[in-house]
Amino acid sequence: MKKVLLVLTLILAVSNILFAIQYFILKEEKKKLELFQEESVKPIQQKSRTGTYLSLDNVNFRFAEKIPVLLKNVNADLIPQTKSGVVNFDDPNSFIISIFKADAYIKAETLETIFKEYIFNYPESVLKLDRIKFLDEKENKIYLNGELKFIIWLDFELEGTLSYTKEKKQILIEANKITAIGLSSAKSLLGLVALNLEKLLPVPDGRGISVKENTIYINPFAIFPPPKMEGEIKSVNLENNQLHIFMDNGKSVPVPPRPIPNAKNYLFLFKGDMKFGKLFMVDTYLQMVDTDEKDDFDFFLEKYFMVLADYGTATLSRDKSVKVTMPDYEDTVKK
């Protein structure tokens, strides 16, 4: 009987020990589960800063099919114009490119397109522009010709000098020589007969340019299609048969290491929130590079996703960056 009691006592003691161990294990597992659940229900970061920074170099940026601008050394902020505070890269009207620093190079053909299709493309326009050429780079000379309506349509040629006025933040074309119907007239002579370029070339408000006496004033940030730009111009000159506009407001943002550091032609978007395609990035870290870096990266914002989807690649890295490689837009059009 004593042996039976002893065995029962030992079994009871072992049972209590096992129960205590099991209780301790279950308690620890419960703690882990609660901790996991707490971490799981923490809200995912859904917003960082408003706007997205842009660093860019050697990009032939197309504001429209026929309006490319070569951009170099760009440091800028993409400022959303929507309540969400998100840069929608698929909608050029949804954000402004606020430029801290940049070099922009514009070809004469690009200016021709802007003058023909945007500035003077309205029913009552008195100008039918034919061509724009850059002449003497040392003296910043420019040439325009076409037809000008003054009672009747007259063939005209204009030679002028390019400059910039910081006060009005405008590019100037000062007419030095105007020729119509084969008669050459200096601007002073036009003034003597009560005529000047302002009277010959009236321009309605909202076209991005104005004419005062014999000078054409151009607002460079108002003549391009969206996305709109803003910045502080430091200098304007002709260089390599292009109009070179240098911008710098002294507020450049430090650029973090790029996902593809050795790329020469690229767009790098960082910080802030951005939407492209059906993807949404918080604290954006995205770099787009040129497949072939022998020439500048030809990038058309309106059709970039089509080029990426059909010909490009996108990869994700452990640092949560997105690397995009895609060909020049012009090369995809030829295919």
Order of alpha helices (4+ residues) and beta strands (2+ residues): alpha-beta-beta-beta-beta-beta-alpha-beta-beta-beta-beta-beta-alpha-alpha-beta-beta-beta-beta-beta-beta-beta-beta-beta-beta-alpha-beta-beta-alpha
